[in-house]
């Protein structure tokens, strides 16, 4: 049995992986897939890839592009979610902030530097016409860390996936001021180079299996109820999320990677653009 480690956030986006594992789809191909939950998000997964502590990661597109540009020996092997991620912009329910313009010059809570919550704060700042060089941050590691930081006034706003944070909004912990979708497909599958060099055939099997699951995922009977129960989310919210989310089964387009790099370069988040072949691996 070939053991392959894969890291991802413990969120509804990744349920196809758990379904395939629980149904024995990987074992049938001689693969033992070890799932690593990473609630800290993309910044932490970049480190896991870099330090060879995971073989694969389901990771935010902008985060892995930035990390590879900084020397992370990893590569994007496939697009995973082809639709944008809907980032909710949250403040503490009782905070004084009522409008996005109120957040100018305030402090953003981020899971870690290089994470989606960090990079998307720049995208939001640019859209709002703020001086992004003056953005300030408080590292909070996890969603629960963000709750504490906003309630204690250690940070002023927090950007995280809309539906994951919806229960906190409904409970009156957070108040959502607006949403900020990513300008590109949100999740890709990335691999570290050590794994790519020795296990390309096994990786092809893994991708073939997950693509079979995601291709039919929305048509699975009662999948909305399964997701709502598994992730403790409102059924109507899950239905809305399924309506706007699309899975991919192909490599991400080079034009998309150009857009990500151009955006990061314009925001001074990377120092140079890489050639497409330095970011993508064709299997």
N, C-alpha and C positions, 0 to 999 in steps of 0.2 A: 504494500500500500504506500503510495507516494504522499507525503505530508506537505501541504501547502498552507502557509499562514496568510490570512487576509484581514485587513483592518478597515473599520468603518464606524460611522456614528450609529448609536442605538436608536435609530429613527425609522419611520415607516417607509422611507425610500428604499431601504435595504432589505425589506421583508422577502423579496424573491430569493435572496441568498439563503435565508433561514428556511424557507419553504423547500428549496432544492436539497438542502442538507438533511432536513428532517425526513424527506421522502427517499433518501438514499441515492439521489441522482449522481452525486460525485463518487460515492463508493462503488457504484456500478462500473465506473471507468478506472477503478483502482486508485482513487484519490481520497485522502483524508483531509478535508478542508477544515482548518482551525480558524474560527472566527474570533477576532479581537475587538471587543467593544472599546471605542475611543470617544467618550463623552466630551473630551477637550476639543475635538474637531480637527480641522485640517492642519493647523500648525503642529500639533502633536504627531499627526500621521506623517507629515514630512520628515520629522525627526526619526520616526520608526523606520521609514524607508532608507533614510540616509545611514542609519546605524545598523542596517541589516537585521532589524528586529521584526520585520514583516516582509513577506515576499510581494504582496499586492496591497493596494489600498483603493477604496472607493472615496474619491477625494475631490474637493472643489477645484474647478478648472483654473481659476486665477491663482489659487494658492500653490498648486504644483508647478505652474509655469514660472512663478516667481522663485520658488525653491530650486528648480532645475537651473534657472539663470544664475543662481548664487552658488552653483557647484554641486547640488545634490545629484548623485549618480543614479538617477531614476529616469523613467521614460513613460509617456502616455501610450497605452496599447489599445485603448478603445474609448469611445464616448459611452457614457452610461445613461445619463438623463439628458435628453436633447432639448428640453424646455428650460426656461429660466428658473432660478430659485427666487421665491418671493420673500424678501427680507422685511420683516416687521421692524419698525423703529419704535422702541419702547422706552417709556419713562416710568418712574414709580407712580403708582396710582394717585398719591396725594401730592405729587410734586407741583411746582408752580408753572411748569412748562405746558403750554397749551397748543403751540404751533411749531412747525419745523424751524421757522425763523428764530424762535426762542433758544434754539440749541447752538447758535453761533457762539463760538468761544468757550463752549462747555467741554466736559470730559466724557469720552466714550469708554464704556466697559468693553473689553475685548478678551476672548479666551486666551490668546497669546499673540505675539507679533508674528506676522505672516499668515495668520488665520483669516478666514472669510470675514469675520466680524471686524477685523482690523482693516483689511483691504477695501471692504465695501463702505467703510466710514469715509474713505477717500473719494469713492465714486459718488456717495451722497453729498459730500462737501463740494465737489466740483459742480454737481447739478444745482446746488443751492447758491453757488457763486462765492463760497467762503474761500479764504486763503488756506489751502490744504497744508501748507508748511507750518501752520500754527495749530494744527489739530493736536490734542493731548489725549492720553489713554491711561486706563487703569486695567492691569491684567487681573482677570478674575477666574480664569481656567475653565469653569463649567457654568452651566445654566444656574445651578443653585448659588454659585459664587456671584453671579450677576444680580440675583434677587437680593442678596445681602448687601452688595455694593450700592445698589440704587436705593435701598431702604435706609442705609446709613449715610447717604450723601457722599460716599467715596467716589462715585461716578454719577453722571447725569442721564445718560441714555445708553441703550444697548440694542444692537441689531442681531436678530436671530431669525431662523425660519418661521414664517407666519403661523403655520398650523401647529408646530411643536410648542410654541409659546401661547397659543390660543387659550388653553386651560388657565394659564396664569392671568390672562386678560379677563377671562370670564369670572375668575375668583376675586378680582379686584386687587391683585398683587401688582400687575403692570397695567399701564394704559398705553394703547398703541396710537401714535400720532399719525402714522402713514405707513405705506409700504414702498420698498425700493427693489424692483426686480433686477436681477443681473442682466447685463446687456448681451449675454451669451449663454449657451448650454451650460448647465451648472455642475454636473458631476461627470468625472471620467474614471476609468480604471488605470491606475499607474502601477508600474512594477519596478523593483530595484534591479540594477544591472546584473548583479550576481545571479539572481534568479533567471533573468532573461538569457544569460549566456549558457546556462546548463539545462534549463527546463522549458524551452519553447514549446515542445510537443505537449507537455502537460498543461501549459497555459492555453494552448488552442482548445484542449478538451474543456477546461474550466469555462472559457468564453462561450464555447458552443452550447454548453449546458445552461448557463445563465441566460443566454440569448433566447433559447427555447422557452424558458420560463417568462422572461419579460415580454416576449412577443405576444403571448396569450394572457398575460397577467390580468388585464382589465376585464377579460371575459370569464374569469373564474367565478362560478356561482357564489354569491354572498361574500365576495372578497371585501366589499365595503364594511360589512359587519365584522368580519374576521380582523381587519385592520383596526377598526374602532375599539374592539375588545382587547386586542393585543397591546395597543399603544395608549389605551385609556383616553381616546379622543372622541369627540362628538361625531355621531354618525353623519350628520349633515355636513360637517366640516370635512370629513374624509371623502364624501361624495364630491364636494367642491374641489378638493385637492386632486382627486383622480381625474376630474374633468379638465384640469389645466396641466397635468403632468404627462409627459411622453418619454418612454424608454427608447434607447437606441441600441442597435446591434452592429454598428459599423464604426470604423475609425473616425475621429473628429476631423472636420474639414480644416485644411491648412489656412483658409481665409479666416476661420474663427480664431485660430491661434494667433494670426497676425493682428486681429482686432484686440485680443487680450493683451498681447505684447505692446501694441501701440498705446493702449490705455494706461498700462502700468508705467510705460516709459514717460508718457506725458505727465503722469502724477509723480514722477521721480521715485518710483518704487522699484524700478530696475535700472541698471546703468547702461544696458545695451540690449539689442534684439539678437536672438540666436537664430541660426538657420533652422528651418522646420525639421530637418533630419536629426537635430540635436534634442528635439523635444518629443518627437513621435517615432514609434517603432511599428513598422508594418510586419505583420505575421504571415 
